[in-house]
C-alpha cells in the first residue's frame, strides 16, 4: 500500500479534495437536499478512485519519459519499485471502482462517470501534442466541486460551476509554474508545455493571468449565494496565497518552485475550504 500511495502521490489530493467538500456542502446548505453520510462517503470514494486511476495511468504512460528526466527517474516505475503491468492493473481497478461507486449515487453521476475518467486519464497523453496540457489537468481537478454537488443533488447549478472554473484556472496556473523545471528537457524530448513554448518569462505571465481569473471566479459565488464575513476572509487568504507563490518564483530562480507548488497551494486550498465550511455553518 505504501508503494501505491507513492505511485499516485496521494498527498496531492490536498489540491482537489477541499473543493469537493465545498461542492458537497454548498449543495447541502443551499438546496432542499439533506446531509447524508452515505453520500459523503460515496463522494470521498469517487475522489480517491478517480485520483488513483489518473495518477497511476500518468506514471504508466510516462514511464519511459520519466526514466530519461533526472528530476523524475526515481519515480516508482522507472526505479523498479512497481512494474508497468501492476500500475496498469491498479489504474483499471480504480476506474472500475469509480464507475461502480457512481452507480450507487444517482443516474446522472453514473452516466457521466466515463466522461470524467476520459478527462482525468486523457491529460496524461496531452503533453505529447499540445502545450495546453496544463489546462487539461486543471479541467480534471475542476470536476471536484461540480461533481460533489451532483452527488447531493443529481442536477447542475451555476454556483458550483464558478468554483470549478476557479479550480481550472488555479491548477493550470500553478502547473505552469511547476513545469518551469522541465523547460529544457521538454524541448529536447519534443514534449509540449507552456514553458517550452513561451519561455520562462511569458509562462509566468500567463500563469499570473490564469490566477487573476481564478481569483475572479472565487468571488463570483457571492453574487448568487448568501455568504458571510468568513467567506470573504477565505477569499482574501486564497488570493494572498496566489500572490505569494508568484513572489517565490522568478525566471532566473526556480529554487522555491516546490514550495510554491505543494506548500503554498496546499495551504490555500485547505484554509479556503475551512473558511467556506465555517461560513456555511455560521450562516445557518
Helices and strands as residue ranges (DSSP letters): H 2-7, G 10-12, H 13-30, H 37-61, H 63-68, H 84-103, H 107-126, H 133-153, H 158-179, G 180-182, H 183-188, H 194-224, H 229-248, H 257-258, I 259-264, H 265-283
